[in-house]
Amino acid sequence: MSLVLGVDVGGTFTDLFLFDDATGQARVGKVPSTRGREADGFLAGIATLTEPAQLAAIVHGTTVGTNALLERAGAKAGLITTAGFRDVLAMRRRDRRQTWGLTGNFTPVIPRDRRIEVAERTLADGRIAQLVDPAEITEAASALLAAGCQAVCIVFLHSYANPANERAAIQAVRAVWPNDHVAISSDILPEIREFERTSTAALNAVLQPVVGDYLTILATRLHTRGFQGPLAIVQSNGGVMSVEQATKFPVRTALSGPAAGVIAAARIATAAGFPNVITGDVGGTSFDVSLIESGRPSLAAQTTLEFGQVVRAPMIEITSIGAGGGSIARIDSAGLLQVGPSSAGSIPGPACYGAGGTNPTVTDANLLLGRIDGARPIGNRPALDVDAAKRAIETHVAAPLGIGVMEAAEAILTVANARMAGALRLVSIERGHDPKDFAYMPFGGGGGLHAGALVRELGLSCALVPRYPGVTSALGCVIADMRHDRVLTLARPLAALDPDTLAEAMATSESVLAPLLDEARMTFSARKIEHALDMHYQGQTHTVSVPVPDALDQASLAAAFAEIYAGAYGGLLPHVPIRVMNLRTTLIGERPPIDLMSLAPASNASLEASARPHRLVWFGGWTEAAIHDRLALPTGAVITGPAVLQQPDATILVEPGQQARVDPFGNLILEMLP
């Protein structure tokens, strides 16, 4: 037996997907997260499915690093940098928190008194004008230790062109530093752009002790319980890396869990015949949206986690808003109903959890309206308290607005749905895509409860609800390939780039990345290498990514650039010289594919066996709705709304005027009735 486990630890729930690649059978689990003690919830979730000793491999999507950055709960870190450049973090790109505001504030993750300058200088062409002094570096490191720093990063000017001074400096630091939380920018991001490189290195430093300690504790506790296989971590680019790499470069785990969900969504949707989809992950705290076109998730070269916190690394483009099941409803100072971004989280959670929460949430509204069965909540929770939900909504929403409690609950969902629809418009309409050309794939514990409203609101073609929507990100952990990216700055005119130099750079990048796949101890069905060049016209700031053609001569590169540039901007600048800025190399270790047909309904499933007693659900008034066990529905079954489809990890609502059809993979296709 070869059991592979995917685990996604979110702010409210820890989701698990267990797959036996020998039999093709799958099991799922969902337990409350233990915030601040994430390893406890992780191990409790495993216990609901199997023993750690039975597992061949574990792949983990984690929000530990993301939460630490968003909450400013990272470790105390220091920065050693080139004289005259200590304020790069504070100056940023001269952007402002409020574009049109006259006031604002920003505090870098490493304050000025822990940013130490040293004498050294590397020129833009890689020549070293001044060697670094190891004694000065040792003195700087000792000062940071005395200030209580747990980690340090070294960022020297133009180190992407020649890392020699940084490499000499890190040796001097390691001689006095008491742990391994030391890194240089040329290892983290050997790419031109000083602020982005400094920001990424600084964020990596504040995360190293936090993520490193968590992964060390988790790995140790798994080992003591008999787990002997590899533990791998999902990256923000949708690929997987080893624990060792995640400990060195924890900044690459930002948006780890949501990225895994997008990878699973792309695979599921493409297999089902929907290559163009917009995903919407409704968790306990957030609503994460991404667009998939032609079966490929959109990748960005960098992302901003919060104002001024820029991470430059390949990442799946994900837009997040505070609109999850735990998002709190309130009346603002203008007397308007607002939902989110603040969340009740897992502790105390929504009022209906009975754990001390008194604020009304989206989950409380869904429960009061009959859309959630309080006797069968997801995540192995005790029965939900309908009266507590009613009191919270009455006190904080209905009474202040002077409306009935049921109308108040419906209003909470209307506002939440409007906010979700706005996020979907942001990644579609505002980027030139027509929602009618896309299906919507909802997942997360609450995704299916809001899918029908969003299809109706935006005119999407349909909603494609996966077989296990509540644990889609955990499934993505099992599906995701190993992936490692490397960037190398070339910064020269295309006319000055000869084929031999480019071939040598490509070979160097491949040799650096190749050992990382072996380090992970994972099983691969194939290895694939991809190269792309960041190119633009001279004088431009932004670049386009151009896949490297088979022929490396300048004419072939120019033709490849022209095709990509014209496709992006509609025309060319034929008399302007072309520049090559960076070489990007991606090494992918393809993991054995999962046959998604193994998730299909059982051959003996029947519509009659799936039926449960009807109950009243509120749609502007109480309406009798059909109730079904979603996992017991057979292929081809058609359910006409109003109906509620229940399963251990999620609930799906089929509104009046809609119908849901089960496809051969067990997905639900939710559509408006003609």
N, C-alpha and C positions, 0 to 999 in steps of 0.2 A: 504494500500500500504506500502511495506517495501523496501525502497530504500537504497542500500549499495553502497558507492562511494569509489573507489580506486583512489588515486592521487599520481603520481610519478613526483617529481620536479627535472628536469635535468638541465644541464648547459645552454641549448639552449631552450628547450621546457618543458612545464608543461603538462603532459598527464593525462587524466581522463577517467575512465571506470565506468559507472553508471549501476548498475544491480538491477532490480526489482525481488526479489526472490518470489514474489507472482504470477507474470505473466511470468517470465522467459525472459522478454525483456531486451535488453541492448542498451545503447547509449554511444557514445564516444566523447571526446573533446580533442583538442590540441591547446594550446595557447603559445605565447612566455613567457619564464621565465623572471622574474624581479630580476636579480642578485643583491644581497644585500638587497632586499626587497621581499624575496620569498613569503611572505604571500599575497602580492598584486596579483601576478600571480596566486596563489592558489585560491583566492576568485574570480578573474576574470574568471578563468576556470569554477568554479562552476556556475557562472552566465550564462554561455553558455548552461547549461544543466537543471538547476533547481534552487530552492531556498534552502539555508541551513536548513531552518525550516522543509523542507519536507524529510530530510535525517534521516534514522534510525541509521546509523553508517558511520564513515569515517575511512579508513585505509590508512596511508600515508607512502610512501617510500621517504626518504629525503637524499640529498647529502650535506646538510649544514655542518654536522660534517666532512665528507670526504674532502670537499673543504677547510675547515678551517685548517685541518692538512696539506694538500698538499701545501697550500699557506702560511703556517706558520702564519695564521691569528687567532690563538686561543687566549684565554684570558691569562692574566698575572697570573701565578700560582706559588705556592711554595710547597716545599717538606720538611717534617720533618721525619728524618730517624735515624737509629741506629748509634751511634758513630763509625766512621771508614768506613762507607758505603755510603757516600754522592756521590762518583764518580762511582757508579754502572752504572748510566745512560750513562756516558761518555765512560766507558770501554767496554760496550756492551758484545759481544762474541769474542772480538779481531778480528772482521771482518774488511774488508776494502771496501771502496766505489768502488775502482778499484782493482780487485784481484791481478793483476800483476803490478800495478803502485807503484811508490816509493813516491808519494805525494797524499794528499787527505785531506779533512776537514770534520768535523762533529760538529754541534752545537746542544746539547740536547734541547728539548722543554722547559725544566726548567734549566736555567743557574746555574752555581756553587754558585753564591752569593745568590741565593734564595733556596738553598738546605742546611738545617740546621740540624746539628747532635745533638742528645741528648743521655744522659746516660741511657741505659736500655739493657737487654739481655735476650732473650728467647732461650733455647737450642733446638737442632734439635729434641729431644724426647718430647718437650713440657714443660719441666720443666723451671720455671722462675728463672734465676740466679740473676737478678737484677730488682726490680720493677721500673717502670717509676715514675718520680717525676712530679706531676701535675703543680707545680710552674714553673719548667723548660719548660714544654710544653707551658704554658701560655706566658712565656717570648718569646719563639720562635714564637708563633703565632702573638704576638704583633709586633715583628720585621718584619714579613712578611707583615702584614697590613701596617706598616710604609713604606715598600718598594713598596706599591701600588698593592699588590696581590689581585685578585678577588676570588681566589679559593685556596684550600690547600688539599694535600693528605698526609696521614701518612703511611709509609711503614717501618715496623720493621722486623728485621731478624727473620726468622722461625715463623712468625705470623700465617702461615698456620697450624702449629702444636698446637698453643695455642694463640688465639687472645686477651688474657686478657689485656696485656699492650697496644695494639692498642685501645681497647675499653675504657680504662681509659684515654688514651691520647685524644681521640676524644671528650670526655666529657669536658675536660679542654679547648680544642680549641673552642668548641661551646659556652663556657661561654663568650668569647670575640669576636668571629667572627660575623660579621654583616649580613651574609646571610646563605643559606643552602648549599653552594658549598663547602662542607667538606666531605671527604670520607676516608675510611681506606682500605688497600689492602686486608685484610681478608674478606671484603664484596665484593670487586670487583673480586678478583681471589685468593681464599684460596688454592693455589697450589705451590708445590716446584718449584724452579728455580727463583733465585733472580732477574736476569736482566729482564726476561719476566714479572714477577710480578710488578717490579718497573716501567718498561716502560708502561705497560697497565694502571697502576694507574696514572702515570704522564699524559698520553694522555687523560685519563678520566677527570683529573682535568682541563686541558686547554680547554676542550670542554664543561664542565658543564655550565659556564655562556653563551657561544655562543648558544648551542643547547637549554639550558633551557630558555633563553630569547626568542628565536624564537618560541618555542612551547607554551610558555606562551602568547605571542602576538597573535599567531594563534588561540589558544583556546579561548582567550578573544574576538577576532573579530568574530569568528564563533558564540560564545554565544550571542553577541549583535545582530546578524542577525537571532537569533531564533533557532540555532542548540542546541538540548538537548541530543543527543545521545552520545555514547562513541567515542572518538578519539583515535585510536591505531596507533602504529608505527611499521614498518617492521624492523626486526633485520637482521644482516649479516648472521645469520644461516638459513634464509628463514622463520623464524617464526615471530609472531606478539607479541608485548608487549604493556602495557598501557603507556600513556603519563607520568605518575608518575615514572614508571621504566625507561623510556627513559631519563627523566630529571636527575635521579640519576646515570644512567650508560650509558651516551651518546656514550661511546666508542663502545658499541654494535651495534650502528647504522652505523658504517663504512661499505660502500658497500651496504647500505640498498636498494636502487633502483635497482641496477643490480641483487641482490639476489632475489627480487620479480619476475623479469623477468625469471630467471632460474626456479623458482617454477612453474610459469605458463607454461613454455616450457615443463617441465617434465609431467605435467598433460595433456596438449594438445597432445604431441607426443605419450604418452602411449595409450591414448584413440584412436588415429589414427592408432595404430599398429606399432609404431616406438619406441620401448623402449630404443634404443641406438641412441642418437643424440648429436651433438656438436652445442651449441648455439653461435650465434654471434650477439651482440646488437650494431648496428651502430647508435650512437647518433650524436649530434652536435659536441662533443668534443672528444669522445673516441670510441674504439672498444673493447667490453667486451666479453670474450670467456669463456665458461665453458663446461665440458663434463658430460653427463648424461648416466649412464650405468645401464641397467635393470630397467629403470624408476626412478632411485635414483640419485639425484645430489651428486657430490663428496664433502665431508666435510673435512676441514682441522682444526687442533687444533689451529693454529695461522696463521697470515698473516703479511706481511711487507708492509705497505702503501707507505713508502719511505725509503731510506737507514737509518737504525737506529730507525725507528718508528715501533716497533713491538707491535702488539696487539695479546695477547693470549686469544682467546675465540673461540668457535666453529663457523666456517664461511664456507659458500659455496665457493669452490675453483673457483676463477674468475681471469683470466689473462687479464689485460688491457693494451692497447697501444693507443697512440695519433693518431688515424686514423678515424676521424668522418667526418660528412658532412662539418664542419667548419674548418677542418685541412688545414693549409696554405701551399701552394706549393711555393718553393723557389729554387734558384740555390745556392749551397754552394760554399765555397772558392776553391774547387777542380773542379768547373764547372759541378757538378752533380746535377740532379734534386732530391730534397727531398720533402716529403709530411709529415707534422706533425713533432714533437708532438704539436707545438704551434697551437693555434686555435683562430679563429675570434670570437668564442662564439656567444652569442645572441646579444651583443652590442660591436662593430658595426655590427658584423656578416659578412657573405660573401659579396663580392662587389655587387652582384646582388640584395641584400636587399635594396640598396639605402639609407643606414643609416650612410654613411661616411666611410665604409670599402673600401680599395683600394687593398688589397692583394687578390690574386686568391686562391680559395679553391676548395675542391672536389665538393661541391654543384655548384660552378660556372662552373666547367668542365662538370658536368652532364647536366646542363641547356644548355650550348652552343652546346653540342652534340645532343640535342633534346630529351634527355631521361626524362627530367622533363618538364612538361607543365608550362611555366612561368605565364600563365593566371590563373592557378589553383594550387598555392603553398599550401603545407600543413601548418597547424598551424594558420589558419585565418590571414595569412599575406596578404598585398597588392600584386599586380602583381609584378613579378620579372623583373629586368632590364637586358635583354640579352646583350645590348650594353655595360653596365658597366662590366659584366662578361668578355666579349670579350676584352675590353681594359685592364683589370687587367691581363688576361692570356697573351695577346700580349706583354705588357710592362715587366712583371716580369719573363716570361718563354719562350715564342716564340722568342722574339728578342734576348735575351742572348744566346739561343741555336742555333739561325739561322734556325729555322724551321717555318712552317706555324702554324697559330693559332689553326686550328682544330687538327693538329698533336700534338700540345702542350697540348691541352685539353685531347686528348686520352692518351698521355704519363702520365699526372697527374693521370688518373684513373689506368693505368697499374702499376705505382709505389704504389698507395694506395692499389690496390688489392694484390700486392706482399707482402706488409707489413701485410695485413689481413691474407693471406695464411700462412705466417710465424707464426702468433699467433695460427692458427688452428693446424699447425704441432707441436707446442710446447705442446699442451694439448693432442695430439693424438700420432703421430709417436714417439716423444721423450719420451713418457711414455708407449711404448709398444703396442699401439693400431693401428690397420689397418684402415685408413679412409674409405676403402670400406665397412667396417662393420657398418658404421654410416651414418645416414642422417644428413643434415645440416639444422638447424632451424634459419633463419635470422629474426631479428625483429629490432625495432627502426625505425625511419622515413626513414633511408637510407638503411636498411638491404636488402630489395628486389631489390635494384638497383645493388647490387654487388653479389647476390647469384649465378647467373648463371656462372659468371667468377670463383668463388671459387669452385663450383662443378666441372667445367672443369679442373681447376688447380690442385686439390688434388685428383681427382678420387673418390669423395664421391658418395654414392649410389644415392642420390637425394637431393633436398632441399625441406623441408616442411615449407611453408610460412603460418603462422597462419592467421585466419580470419581478425584480427585487428593488424597487425604487429607493427604499430606505437605506440600502447598503450599497448603492451604486459606486460610491467612492472606494469602498472596500473591495468591490469586484475589480475596479480599475487598478488597484494595487496588484492583484493577481495577474491581470492582463498586461500591464505596462512592461515594455522592454527595458533592458539596461541601456543607459545613454550617458555619454560624456561629451562635453563641448570644450573646445579650446579656441581662443582668438589670438591672432598674432598681427600686430600692426606693421604694415608695409609703408604706407604714407609716401607714395611716389607717383609721378605721372605714368599713365599706361605706356607711353612712348619710352620710358626708362626701365620698364619691367621686362626682363628677358625670360624666356621659357625655363631656362635652367635654374634661375633664382627662385621662380615660383614652384617648380618641381621639388627643389630642395626644401623649401618652406613647408610644402605639403607632406613630404616624407618625415620631416622633423616632428610635425604635429601628430602624425600617425604613430610615430615611435613613442611619443610621450603618453598618448592615450591608451595604447594597446595593453600595457600591464594592468590597467585599472579594471578591465573586465575579468581578468584572472583572479584579482584580489577579492572579488565579490563571492566567489565559490558558487555561482549560480549555473544552471544548465541552460545552454543556448542551442537553438536550432540552426542559427546562421549568424554571421557577422557582416556588418555593412558599414562602409565609410562614405561620408558625404563632405564635399568641399564647396564653399561659396565665398565670393568676394564682395565686400562692401565697396561700392563704386559710386562716383558722382562726377558732375562736371566741375571743372576748376572754378572756385569761387563760391560753390554751394556748401551749405552746412550739413544737410541731411543726405543720406545715402540710400541706394537700393541694393537689395541682396541679389547677387547674380550667381546661379549655380555654375561651377567651373566646367567648361566644355571639355571634351576629350582632347582636343587640340589646344595646346597652351600658347600658341603664337598670338601676337597682338591683334591681328585681324579677326581671329575667332573670338577673342575676348571682347573686342569692340562690338562685334555683331551680337553677341549674347547680351551685352549691356544695353544695346539699342532696343532689342526686343523687350526686355524687362522695363526699361525706362519709358518707352512709348506706351506700353500697356498700362503703366501707372499714371502717366501724366498726359498722354494723348499726343505727344509730339517730341521732337528731338531738337538739340542745339548743335547742328552739324559742324559749326566752325569753332566750337569751344573745346579745348583739350579735356580729355577724360583722366580722372585720377583714381587710383586704387588705394583705399585706406586700410582695409583689414582683410585678412584671410581667416575664415571661420571653418573649423573642422569638427565634424560630428561623427563619433564612433558609436554604433548601435549594436548591441548584442540581442538578437531577436530570441525571445523566450518561446518555448513550445506553445502554439496557439491553443486556445480553449474553443471547443466546438460548442457554439452557443445553442445549438439544437439540443444539447444535453439539458438545457433549462426549460425545454418545452413542456407543456402539460402532459400528464400521464395519458396513455392511450385509452384507459377506462374512465377518464373524467367525464362528468355529465353536468348539464345545466341544472337538472333537477337536484342532484346531490349537492350542488354549491349553494342552493337557496337557503336562506335563513329567515326567521320571522320578520315581517315588515315592521317598520317603526316610523314615527312622525319626525319629519325634518322641516326646518323653517326655511321657506322661500317667499318672504313677504307675508307669510301666514303658514300655519301648519299644514303639511302635505304628506300623505302616506308615500313612503319610498321603499322600493325593493332593496333588500340586503342580501349580499352574496359573499361567500368565501372566495376571494379573488383567485387564490392558488388552485382552487378546485374547478375553475371554469375550463371547459374543453376548448380546443382549437376550433375557431369558427363561430364561437358563441357570440351573440349580439345582445347587449343589454341597453335598453332604452331608459332614459332618465325620466323622473328622478330616481336615482339609485345610489347606494353606497357600497363600495367594494372594499372589503376588509382583509388585511393580512397582517402577520405578526410585526412587520417592519414599517408599515405605512397604511394609509387610508386614501382611497380614490373616490372623488365625488363626481357623479354624472348628473349634471344639472338638467332641469326640464328643457326640452328642445334639443337635447344632445343624445348621442348614442356611443357606446364603446364596443369595439369588436376585437376579439382575440386572434392574433396572427399566429403563424406556425411556430414562432420562437417563444410564444407565451406573452409577448408584448400586448398592451392594450392600445388600440388606435381610437382615440376620442375625437369625434367630429360633430359639427352642427348638423341637425336634421335639415333636409331640403325644405 
